[in-house]
Amino acid sequence: MRIIDRLKSNELISAFLDLSGNPKACVCTEPLWYIPYNLFIPFATVYMFNLGLNDSQIGLIASIGMVLQMFSAFLGGVITDKFGRRKTSFVVDVISWSIPCLLWAFAQNFWWFLAAASLNSILHICSNSWNCLLVEDCDKSKLVNVFSMIQMCGLFAVFIAPLSALLVDHFSLIPVVRCLYIFSCLSMTAKFYLLYRFSTETKQGIKRMEETKHVSIFKLLAGYKDVFFKMIRSRAMLIVLLVMVSYHVTDTTTLNFFGIYATQTLHVPDSYLAIFPIIRAAIMLIFILMFQARINRLPYRPVMLCGYGLFMLSHILLLIAPHENPFYLMFYTLVEACSLVCIVPRKDSLNALFVDEQERSRVSGLIFMTMVGVASPFGWIAGLLSSVDRRFPFILNIVIFVIVSIAVLCSKEITMLDRKIRDGE
């Protein structure tokens, strides 16, 4: 009983127990997406590499996917308003994840991966609708905690990853990853159905569906002009864009090229690729459960700058890593994990706090479009850099975070937000 009482006294666990409605449905169904994702994602680029794709082709697929994501993100706000947050999330999730998982499972060459990436590129439509479903009926004072819970769902799911490492070590990479993609299709589809079954349309969603009921999609798209100019005139939205873009670029670069760098340059066995996410998850969970509630009360700027500093330090450690030493990479993973705990919840909550509530879906669509549009060349650039020297993509990440750190340090909008936190508003 003491253990249960102590768990209930934890701020995050207490906040989870108090959840209801759409936020609870979103949080509770997330493991069905995160578990399969964390099973296959450590091997995704190595799987492509083993099926004959080279560094430039992998980077090209990433860039083409990002360009298509930009167009889907542009449509995301309109589709979300027109058809509702709930229905859009279900239909687009199936198209962008369930079907691509089957294509990845049976992939034979570059064209299979390109087709899967093309379908997967519409994910930002459901990113928009799902985000609206999560936050629109949620108490704003609970947003950072809710995003921390979403992060925790992903972290708990990572502990399933050793299964994929054991399978790869016992059998061989290609057949195991094919099976993982099939399992992912089934699990993710179940998640999409359950979220649809146990969620309800948000109040703002019902209002926007009624307002757009007799308005054509083309006319709704034309309305983006006013929303766009309003967004770019807002210094708060510009800092949100920079924070979102920088994270998206660096995360995509690390995701696409860490596995190749670790196995092909540092000569770490393939099976270890599933171990690093577990270490990262364990560290982040400990950090979140023990310290996150206290950190959530701190101003945004020092926490974000601390996160960026740790991220850059982790990349420096990666660049000087010795060959054939997976235990050294575990230390890199530890530092990176601490950085992500500081960065990710604040990135997401800044987006939720600074976006106009009345135009959340269209503004979110523009944010995703701008984010992906700016980031799209970097997949190709990182691929070219990796083909020259596999350390170069990580140097690019360091440069990007130096720039965003300076912007966060100088932002008046974050200063005002931090002042409100200090004053207890």
C-alpha positions as CSV (number, residue, x, y, z in Angstrom):
1,M,0.0,0.0,0.0
2,R,2.9,2.4,0.8
3,I,4.2,1.9,-2.8
4,I,0.8,2.6,-4.3
5,D,0.4,5.7,-2.1
6,R,3.8,6.9,-3.1
7,L,3.0,6.4,-6.7
8,K,-0.3,8.3,-6.4
9,S,1.6,11.2,-4.7
10,N,3.8,11.6,-7.8
11,E,2.5,14.6,-9.7
12,L,2.6,13.0,-13.1
13,I,0.9,9.8,-12.0
14,S,-1.7,11.8,-10.1
15,A,-2.3,13.9,-13.2
16,F,-2.7,10.7,-15.3
17,L,-5.3,9.3,-12.9
18,D,-7.2,12.6,-13.1
19,L,-7.3,12.5,-16.9
20,S,-10.6,12.0,-18.7
21,G,-12.1,12.4,-22.2
22,N,-10.0,12.8,-25.3
23,P,-6.6,13.4,-23.5
24,K,-7.1,10.1,-21.7
25,A,-8.0,8.2,-24.9
26,C,-5.0,9.7,-26.7
27,V,-2.6,8.8,-23.8
28,C,-3.9,5.3,-23.2
29,T,-3.8,4.2,-26.8
30,E,-0.3,5.5,-27.6
31,P,1.6,2.4,-26.5
32,L,-0.1,0.4,-29.4
33,W,1.7,2.8,-31.8
34,Y,4.9,3.3,-29.8
35,I,5.6,-0.4,-29.1
36,P,5.8,-1.6,-32.8
37,Y,7.5,1.7,-33.8
38,N,10.3,1.1,-31.3
39,L,10.7,-2.5,-32.4
40,F,11.4,-1.6,-36.1
41,I,12.8,1.9,-36.0
42,P,16.4,1.1,-34.8
43,F,16.8,-1.2,-37.8
44,A,14.9,0.9,-40.4
45,T,17.9,2.5,-42.2
46,V,20.1,-0.6,-41.8
47,Y,17.3,-2.7,-43.3
48,M,17.3,-0.4,-46.3
49,F,21.1,-0.6,-46.5
50,N,21.0,-4.4,-46.4
51,L,18.5,-4.4,-49.2
52,G,20.9,-2.6,-51.5
53,L,20.2,1.1,-50.9
54,N,23.1,3.5,-50.5
55,D,23.5,6.6,-48.3
56,S,22.4,9.0,-51.1
57,Q,19.3,6.9,-51.9
58,I,18.3,6.8,-48.2
59,G,18.8,10.6,-48.0
60,L,16.8,11.1,-51.2
61,I,13.9,9.1,-49.9
62,A,14.0,11.2,-46.7
63,S,14.0,14.4,-48.7
64,I,11.2,13.3,-51.1
65,G,9.1,12.2,-48.0
66,M,9.6,15.7,-46.5
67,V,8.6,17.5,-49.6
68,L,5.4,15.5,-49.8
69,Q,4.9,16.0,-46.0
70,M,4.9,19.7,-46.7
71,F,2.0,19.5,-49.1
72,S,0.0,17.2,-46.8
73,A,0.7,19.5,-43.9
74,F,-0.8,22.4,-46.0
75,L,-4.0,20.3,-46.5
76,G,-4.0,19.1,-42.9
77,G,-5.7,22.1,-41.3
78,V,-8.5,22.3,-43.9
79,I,-9.1,18.5,-43.8
80,T,-9.1,18.5,-40.0
81,D,-11.7,21.3,-39.9
82,K,-13.8,19.9,-42.7
83,F,-14.1,16.3,-41.6
84,G,-13.4,16.6,-37.8
85,R,-10.4,15.8,-35.6
86,R,-11.6,12.2,-34.8
87,K,-12.5,10.9,-38.3
88,T,-9.4,12.5,-39.9
89,S,-7.1,10.9,-37.4
90,F,-8.6,7.4,-38.0
91,V,-8.6,7.5,-41.8
92,V,-5.3,9.2,-42.4
93,D,-3.5,7.1,-39.7
94,V,-4.5,3.9,-41.6
95,I,-3.2,5.3,-44.9
96,S,0.0,6.8,-43.5
97,W,1.0,4.0,-41.2
98,S,-0.9,0.7,-41.7
99,I,-0.4,0.5,-45.5
100,P,3.3,1.7,-45.5
101,C,4.1,-0.9,-42.9
102,L,2.9,-3.6,-45.3
103,L,5.0,-2.1,-48.1
104,W,8.1,-2.0,-45.9
105,A,7.5,-5.6,-44.9
106,F,7.6,-6.8,-48.5
107,A,10.0,-4.2,-49.9
108,Q,12.5,-5.4,-52.5
109,N,14.2,-2.3,-53.7
110,F,14.4,1.5,-53.8
111,W,10.9,1.9,-55.4
112,W,9.1,0.0,-52.6
113,F,10.7,2.3,-50.0
114,L,9.8,5.4,-52.0
115,A,6.2,4.2,-52.3
116,A,6.0,3.6,-48.6
117,A,7.6,7.0,-47.8
118,S,5.1,8.7,-50.1
119,L,2.1,7.3,-48.3
120,N,3.7,7.8,-44.9
121,S,4.3,11.5,-45.8
122,I,0.6,12.3,-45.2
123,L,1.2,11.7,-41.5
124,H,1.2,15.4,-40.8
125,I,-2.5,15.5,-41.5
126,C,-3.2,13.2,-38.6
127,S,-0.4,14.9,-36.6
128,N,-2.5,18.0,-36.8
129,S,-5.9,16.3,-36.1
130,W,-4.5,14.2,-33.3
131,N,-2.8,17.2,-31.7
132,C,-6.2,19.1,-31.8
133,L,-7.9,16.0,-30.4
134,L,-5.4,15.9,-27.5
135,V,-5.2,19.6,-26.5
136,E,-8.4,21.4,-27.4
137,D,-10.5,20.1,-24.5
138,C,-7.5,19.9,-22.1
139,D,-6.8,22.2,-19.2
140,K,-3.9,24.4,-20.3
141,S,-2.3,24.1,-16.8
142,K,-1.9,20.4,-17.5
143,L,-0.4,20.6,-21.0
144,V,3.2,20.0,-20.0
145,N,2.2,17.1,-17.8
146,V,0.1,15.6,-20.7
147,F,3.0,15.9,-23.1
148,S,5.3,14.3,-20.5
149,M,2.8,11.4,-20.3
150,I,2.9,11.0,-24.1
151,Q,6.7,10.9,-23.9
152,M,6.5,8.4,-21.1
153,C,4.3,6.1,-23.3
154,G,7.0,6.1,-25.8
155,L,9.7,5.4,-23.2
156,F,7.8,2.4,-21.7
157,A,7.4,1.0,-25.1
158,V,11.1,1.1,-25.8
159,F,11.6,-1.7,-23.2
160,I,10.0,-4.0,-25.7
161,A,12.9,-3.3,-28.1
162,P,15.3,-6.0,-26.7
163,L,12.9,-8.6,-28.3
164,S,13.9,-7.3,-31.8
165,A,17.6,-7.3,-30.9
166,L,17.4,-10.9,-29.7
167,L,15.5,-11.9,-32.9
168,V,18.0,-10.2,-35.1
169,D,20.9,-11.7,-33.2
170,H,19.4,-15.2,-33.4
171,F,18.1,-15.2,-37.0
172,S,19.1,-12.5,-39.5
173,L,18.1,-8.8,-39.9
174,I,16.0,-8.8,-43.1
175,P,13.4,-11.6,-42.3
176,V,13.1,-10.3,-38.7
177,V,12.4,-6.7,-39.7
178,R,9.9,-7.9,-42.3
179,C,8.0,-9.7,-39.5
180,L,8.2,-6.6,-37.3
181,Y,6.6,-4.4,-40.0
182,I,3.7,-6.9,-40.3
183,F,3.2,-6.8,-36.5
184,S,3.4,-3.0,-36.6
185,C,0.6,-2.9,-39.2
186,L,-1.7,-5.0,-36.9
187,S,-0.9,-3.1,-33.7
188,M,-1.1,0.4,-35.1
189,T,-4.4,-0.4,-36.9
190,A,-5.8,-1.6,-33.5
191,K,-4.6,1.7,-31.9
192,F,-6.3,3.8,-34.6
193,Y,-9.6,1.9,-34.1
194,L,-9.6,2.1,-30.3
195,L,-8.8,5.9,-30.4
196,Y,-11.7,6.4,-32.8
197,R,-14.0,4.2,-30.6
198,F,-13.2,5.9,-27.2
199,S,-12.7,9.6,-28.3
200,T,-15.3,12.2,-29.1
201,E,-15.1,15.2,-31.4
202,T,-13.8,18.3,-29.6
203,K,-16.0,21.4,-29.0
204,Q,-13.8,23.4,-31.4
205,G,-13.9,20.6,-33.9
206,I,-17.7,20.5,-33.9
207,K,-17.8,24.3,-34.3
208,R,-15.3,24.2,-37.3
209,M,-17.2,21.3,-39.0
210,E,-20.4,23.3,-38.8
211,E,-18.7,26.5,-40.1
212,T,-17.0,24.7,-43.0
213,K,-19.9,22.3,-43.8
214,H,-21.0,24.2,-47.0
215,V,-17.6,25.7,-47.8
216,S,-15.5,24.1,-50.5
217,I,-11.9,22.9,-49.7
218,F,-10.5,25.3,-52.3
219,K,-12.2,28.3,-50.6
220,L,-10.9,27.1,-47.2
221,L,-7.4,26.8,-48.7
222,A,-7.7,30.4,-49.9
223,G,-8.4,31.4,-46.4
224,Y,-4.9,30.3,-45.4
225,K,-3.5,33.6,-46.8
226,D,-4.8,35.7,-43.9
227,V,-3.8,33.0,-41.3
228,F,-0.3,32.8,-42.8
229,F,0.3,36.6,-42.7
230,K,-1.0,36.7,-39.1
231,M,1.3,33.9,-38.2
232,I,4.5,35.3,-39.7
233,R,3.8,38.7,-38.1
234,S,3.8,37.0,-34.7
235,R,7.2,36.9,-33.1
236,A,5.9,34.2,-30.7
237,M,4.9,32.0,-33.7
238,L,8.3,32.6,-35.4
239,I,10.2,31.3,-32.3
240,V,7.8,28.3,-32.2
241,L,8.6,27.6,-35.9
242,L,12.4,27.8,-35.3
243,V,12.2,25.4,-32.3
244,M,10.0,22.9,-34.2
245,V,12.1,23.0,-37.4
246,S,15.4,22.6,-35.5
247,Y,14.1,19.6,-33.6
248,H,12.5,18.0,-36.7
249,V,15.7,18.4,-38.7
250,T,18.1,17.1,-36.0
251,D,15.8,14.2,-35.0
252,T,15.4,13.1,-38.7
253,T,19.1,13.3,-39.3
254,T,19.9,11.3,-36.1
255,L,17.2,8.8,-36.9
256,N,18.4,8.2,-40.5
257,F,22.1,8.1,-40.0
258,F,23.0,7.1,-36.4
259,G,22.4,3.4,-37.2
260,I,24.6,3.5,-40.3
261,Y,27.4,5.5,-38.5
262,A,27.3,3.1,-35.5
263,T,27.4,-0.1,-37.6
264,Q,29.4,0.9,-40.7
265,T,31.9,3.4,-39.2
266,L,32.2,2.5,-35.5
267,H,31.7,-1.3,-36.3
268,V,29.2,-1.8,-33.5
269,P,27.1,-5.1,-34.0
270,D,23.6,-4.6,-35.5
271,S,22.0,-6.1,-32.5
272,Y,23.2,-3.3,-30.2
273,L,21.0,-0.8,-32.2
274,A,18.0,-2.0,-30.1
275,I,19.9,-1.6,-26.9
276,F,20.6,2.1,-27.1
277,P,16.9,3.1,-27.1
278,I,16.4,1.0,-24.0
279,I,19.2,2.8,-22.2
280,R,17.8,6.2,-23.4
281,A,14.3,5.3,-22.2
282,A,15.4,4.0,-18.8
283,I,17.3,7.3,-18.1
284,M,14.5,9.4,-19.4
285,L,11.9,7.6,-17.3
286,I,13.9,7.9,-14.1
287,F,14.4,11.6,-14.9
288,I,10.8,12.2,-15.6
289,L,9.4,10.3,-12.6
290,M,11.9,11.8,-10.1
291,F,12.6,15.4,-11.4
292,Q,10.2,16.3,-14.2
293,A,7.4,17.7,-11.9
294,R,10.0,20.1,-10.3
295,I,11.4,21.1,-13.7
296,N,7.9,21.8,-15.0
297,R,7.7,24.6,-12.5
298,L,10.9,26.2,-13.8
299,P,11.0,28.9,-16.6
300,Y,11.2,27.7,-20.1
301,R,14.5,29.4,-21.2
302,P,17.0,27.8,-18.8
303,V,15.5,24.4,-19.2
304,M,15.6,24.6,-23.0
305,L,19.1,26.0,-23.1
306,C,20.2,23.2,-20.8
307,G,18.6,20.7,-23.1
308,Y,20.3,22.1,-26.2
309,G,23.7,22.2,-24.4
310,L,23.4,18.6,-23.4
311,F,22.3,17.6,-27.0
312,M,25.4,19.3,-28.5
313,L,27.6,17.6,-25.9
314,S,26.2,14.2,-26.8
315,H,27.0,14.8,-30.4
316,I,30.6,15.8,-29.6
317,L,30.9,12.6,-27.7
318,L,29.5,10.7,-30.7
319,L,32.0,12.4,-33.0
320,I,35.0,11.3,-31.0
321,A,33.7,7.8,-30.2
322,P,36.2,5.0,-30.4
323,H,35.6,2.1,-32.8
324,E,34.1,-1.2,-31.7
325,N,33.1,0.1,-28.3
326,P,29.3,0.0,-27.8
327,F,29.7,0.8,-24.1
328,Y,31.1,4.3,-25.0
329,L,28.0,4.8,-27.2
330,M,25.9,4.0,-24.1
331,F,27.4,7.1,-22.4
332,Y,26.5,9.2,-25.5
333,T,23.0,7.8,-25.2
334,L,22.8,8.9,-21.5
335,V,23.7,12.5,-22.3
336,E,21.3,12.6,-25.2
337,A,18.5,11.2,-23.1
338,C,18.9,14.0,-20.5
339,S,18.8,16.6,-23.3
340,L,15.5,15.2,-24.8
341,V,13.7,15.3,-21.4
342,C,14.4,19.0,-21.3
343,I,13.6,19.8,-24.9
344,V,10.6,17.7,-26.1
345,P,7.8,18.6,-23.6
346,R,8.6,22.3,-23.8
347,K,8.8,22.2,-27.6
348,D,5.3,20.8,-27.7
349,S,3.8,22.9,-25.0
350,L,5.2,26.1,-26.5
351,N,3.4,25.2,-29.7
352,A,0.2,24.6,-27.8
353,L,0.5,27.8,-25.8
354,F,1.4,30.2,-28.6
355,V,-1.1,29.0,-31.2
356,D,-4.4,30.9,-31.7
357,E,-7.2,28.6,-30.2
358,Q,-9.7,29.7,-32.8
359,E,-7.5,28.8,-35.7
360,R,-5.5,25.9,-34.2
361,S,-6.0,23.4,-37.0
362,R,-5.0,25.8,-39.8
363,V,-2.2,27.4,-37.9
364,S,-0.9,23.9,-36.9
365,G,-1.2,22.9,-40.6
366,L,0.9,25.9,-41.6
367,I,3.4,25.2,-38.8
368,F,3.8,21.6,-40.0
369,M,4.1,22.7,-43.6
370,T,6.7,25.3,-42.9
371,M,8.6,23.0,-40.6
372,V,8.7,20.2,-43.2
373,G,9.3,22.6,-46.1
374,V,12.3,24.2,-44.4
375,A,13.6,20.8,-43.2
376,S,13.1,18.9,-46.5
377,P,16.4,19.7,-48.1
378,F,18.3,18.5,-45.0
379,G,17.6,14.8,-45.6
380,W,19.3,15.1,-49.0
381,I,22.1,17.3,-47.6
382,A,22.7,15.0,-44.7
383,G,22.8,12.0,-47.1
384,L,25.4,13.8,-49.2
385,L,27.4,14.8,-46.1
386,S,27.2,11.2,-44.9
387,S,28.5,9.9,-48.2
388,V,31.6,12.1,-47.8
389,D,32.1,11.4,-44.0
390,R,29.6,9.8,-41.8
391,R,30.4,12.2,-39.0
392,F,29.3,15.3,-41.0
393,P,25.5,14.9,-40.4
394,F,26.1,15.1,-36.6
395,I,28.3,18.2,-37.1
396,L,25.3,19.7,-39.0
397,N,23.1,19.0,-36.0
398,I,25.5,20.9,-33.6
399,V,25.5,23.9,-35.9
400,I,21.7,24.0,-36.0
401,F,21.3,23.8,-32.2
402,V,23.9,26.6,-31.7
403,I,21.6,28.8,-33.9
404,V,18.4,27.9,-32.1
405,S,20.0,28.3,-28.7
406,I,20.9,31.9,-29.6
407,A,17.4,32.5,-30.7
408,V,15.9,31.1,-27.5
409,L,18.3,33.2,-25.4
410,C,17.2,36.4,-27.2
411,S,13.5,35.7,-27.4
412,K,11.3,38.4,-25.7
413,E,8.3,36.1,-26.0
414,I,9.9,33.4,-23.9
415,T,11.0,36.1,-21.5
416,M,7.4,37.1,-21.1
417,L,6.2,33.5,-20.7
418,D,8.9,32.9,-18.0
419,R,7.9,36.1,-16.2
420,K,4.3,34.8,-16.0
421,I,5.6,31.4,-14.6
422,R,7.6,33.2,-11.9
423,D,4.6,35.4,-11.0
424,G,2.4,32.3,-10.7
425,E,0.0,33.4,-13.4
